[in-house]
Amino acid sequence: MSSCSKTEWDQKELRIVLLGSVRAGKSYSGNKILGDDNLFPSRRDMSAVTKRCQKEQEVKENQTVVVVDTPGLLNANKKEAEIMKEIQTSISLCKPGPHVFLFVLNTSERYTVDMEDKVKSLFGKNALDYTMVLFNVKDNEFDCKEDFIGDKGNLQDHLTKYKYGDYFFDGSTEKVPELLTKINDQVKEANGRHYTAEMLQEHVEQLKNAKTGQPNSKIAIKTGVLCVVLVGGLLGYRAFNDTLTSTIGAIFGAIGGGLLCVAVACIVKRTKEKCECCKT
């Protein structure tokens, strides 16, 4: 499923997908990373500028840096399904897949768990394993990350969920090499692994199954046990003529049905464990 590299990463290309809410500064940050303020349209107002995913690239220090800008999350003017579908196209724009999702957080906005949940709803839980938070500082309002976090409750705990860490970015060109070095170091440590189209497809299929109401395995097992117990009780009840013995028969029938389910479940579990052992 995963296309994780098992060999040393050659670092010839670095692929980045920008994520974040409206006005977080994704396009602004993308321009700064690539060294050209005119690549991604950007303006400092309340409206969303980026409507479609856009790919740009430049060579930085003998490395091709690919950046894909995406529409803003939590956009009140668009349906969530439309936003999700458009942002997910970012994966196909940077084949075979992004090395990192750069989650841009404007320091003038409040971090909420919704933002973290949006990343997972877009690309699945394992997307956080490829994500770095980029604190986009506006107007020099904070000197460092610690000043921004301050007493903001458990923000630091949430940041630990993003495997590639975070970076405090003031938009200066001097900071870009340091940012790219940090991203490259994280990706190199992971042997150049990247998020893949297969991972996205698996996530989309899981969402479809959830929407169509297909029962998960636990619900199916509970339903099966209940049905067998009820059938066992009914058969036990009908096996006798008088009320008292029929009631007793129903009880024993239900117990028997329950024990049968337990026995079958144990057999299935052991068989599955043997299969998994054979695969390793």
N, C-alpha and C positions, 0 to 999 in steps of 0.2 A: 504493500500500500504506500509506504513512505519511500521517497526517493533520496533518503539521507545518504550523503557521500561517506564511503568507508575509507577513502584515501585522503591524502593531504590536500587541502583546498588551495587552488592556485591563485585565488584572489584577483583574477583578471576582471571579474565583473561583480558588482554589488547591486542587488535589486531591493528597492525600498518601496513600500506602499504606505502612503500617509492616511491616517485616520483621525477623526476628531469631530467635534460638534461645529455648528455654524459659528463663524468668527473666532475659531480657536487659533487660526493663523497657519493652517496647513499649506496653502498656496505660498504665503509669505516665507515660510520655513523652507519649502521646496526650492524656491528661487534662490534663497541664501545658500542652501546646500550645493546647488549646481553653479552658483556664481553668476546668475543672470536674472535681474529683477523683472524681465519682460517675458519669461517663459510661461508662467502660470498667472492668469489674471487675478489681481488681488486689490481690494480696497478696504479701507477702515470704516465700515458702517455696519448696520444691523442686518442687511440683506445678504442672502447667500449668493456668492458669485459663481462658484463651481457647480455646474449642472450635470456634467458628464465626466467620467474618468478620463484623465489626460496623462499621457506618457511623454517624458522628456529625458534626455540623457546627455551627459558630458563626461569627458575624460579628466579625471582628477588624480594626479600623482601616478600616472601609468595604469590607472584602473578605470574601467567604464562604470560610472555610477548611473544607474537607471532609477528614476523616481516617478511613481504614479500618484497623481493627485486624485482625490475622490470627493464626491459631494458630502456635505456636512450631515452628521448624525443628528437625530432629534430635531429635524426640520419640520416645523409646524405647518408649512405650506405644501408639503408633499405626503402622500401616503407612505407608511412605513415599508410596505411590500415593494413599492417602486424604488425607494432608496436602497433597500437591501439588494435588490436585483442589480441595480446599477453598480453599487460598490463591489459586488461579487465579481463583476467583469474585470476588475483590476487584476485578478489572478491570471487571466488569459493575456493581459497586456504585457506582463513581465515573465513570460515563459522561460524556464519550466516552473517558475514560482518565486515569490519574494523570499529573500533571506530574512527580512525583518519587517514587521508592521511598526511604523513609528507613530505612536498614539500622541498627537499634539494636544497639550492642555494649556490653555491660556491662563496665566496666573491671576487674571481678573475675574475668572469664572470659578464657581464652586465645584469641586470634584464630588461626584456622586457615584454610588454603586451602579446606577443605571448605565453609566459610561462603560464600565467593565462588563456588564451584562450584554451591552450592545455588541462588543467585540466578539463575545462568545456566541451570541445569536447569529452573527454574520458568518463566522468561520469555524465555530465549534470551540469546545473547551481547550483543546490543545493549541489554539491560536495564541494563547497567552505565553506559550513556550517560545514564541517567535516575536514577542512584542517588547518594545522599549518605550517608556514614557518620555516625551520631550516637553519640558516645561518652557513655554514660550513667554518670555518676559517682555512686557510692554512698558515703555517710558521709564525704564530703570527703577521700577517700583520696589524691586527686591534685589539685594546684593548676592544672595545665595539661596539654595534650596531650603536650608534650615530656617531662614527668615520667612519664607513662604509657608512652610509647614506649620511652624510655630506651635500653637495649641489646637491644631485642627483635628483633635480626637485621634481616630485610628487610621488616618491617611497613610502613615508609614506602613501600617500592616497591609493595607491594600496594595501599596507599591511593591511589596515583596512577591505578589502574585504574578508580576510581569518578569519573566525569567531573565530578560536582557537588561534589567535595571532601568535607570532613568538618567536624564541629562538636563542640566539647567542651561538654557540657550537664550542669550540676549540679542541674537540676530546679527552680531558682529562677524565680519568675514574671518577675523582671527580665530573665532571659536570653531569654525567649520572643520578644519583639519583634526582638531581634538575630538569632535563629535564622530567623524568618520573613522578615526582610529579606534574609538571605543566600540563602535558597531562592528568593525572588522575583527577586533579582538574577540568579541562575543561569538561571532559567526565562526571564526577560526577555531575557537575552543570547542564548538559543536561540529567540527569537521566539515564545515560548509553546508550543513543541512539546510533545507528550506521547506516552506509550506508548499504543498502540491495541489494540483487540480483534483487529484484522487481524494485527498483529504476533504476538499470542499464538496465533492460529489457525495461522499459518504455522509457528510453533515446534512446536505440538502435532502438526501433520502430519509434520514432519521426524522427531519422536520416533517416531511410528507407523511411518513408513517404515523407520527404523533397527531397530525391534523385529521387523518382519515380514521382515527380512533382504533387502530390496530392494538389489541391488548399486549402488554409486555408479558414476559415469562412468569413473573410473580403472580400477576392477576390471573393468568391462565391456569397456573397450578392451583391457586386457591379455589377457583371456580370448579376445576376438575375434582378436587377433594370434596367440596360441598356436594357436587352431583353424585359422586360415588357413595358418600355417606347417606344421602337421602334415598338413593335407589336401594342400598343395602337395608335401610330401615323399612322401606316399603315392602321389599321381598320378605323380610323377616316377619313383618306384621301379617302378610297374606298367607304365610305358611301355616298359621294356626287358626283354629275356628273360634275359640272363645276369646273374650276381650282380654283377660288377664294374661294368658299365654301369648296372645298376639302382641301385647304391649312389650312383654319380656323379649319376644322374638325380634321385635323392631329394634329394641335397644342393642341386643347382641348383633343384629344385622348391621346396624350403624357402626358399632365398634369394629366389626369385621371389615367393613368397607374402609374405615379409617386406617386400620392396620395394613390392608392391601395397598392403599395409597402410599403409606410410609415405606413399605417394602419396595414398591416400584420406583419411588423417588431415590432410594438408596442405590438400587441397581443402576439407574440412569446416571447418578452422580459418580459412582465408581467407574462406569464405562467411559464417562467423559474425562475423568482424571487419567485413565489409562491411555486414552487417545491423545491427550495433551502431553503425556510423558513420552509417547512415541514420536511426537513432533519435535521434541527437544533433543 
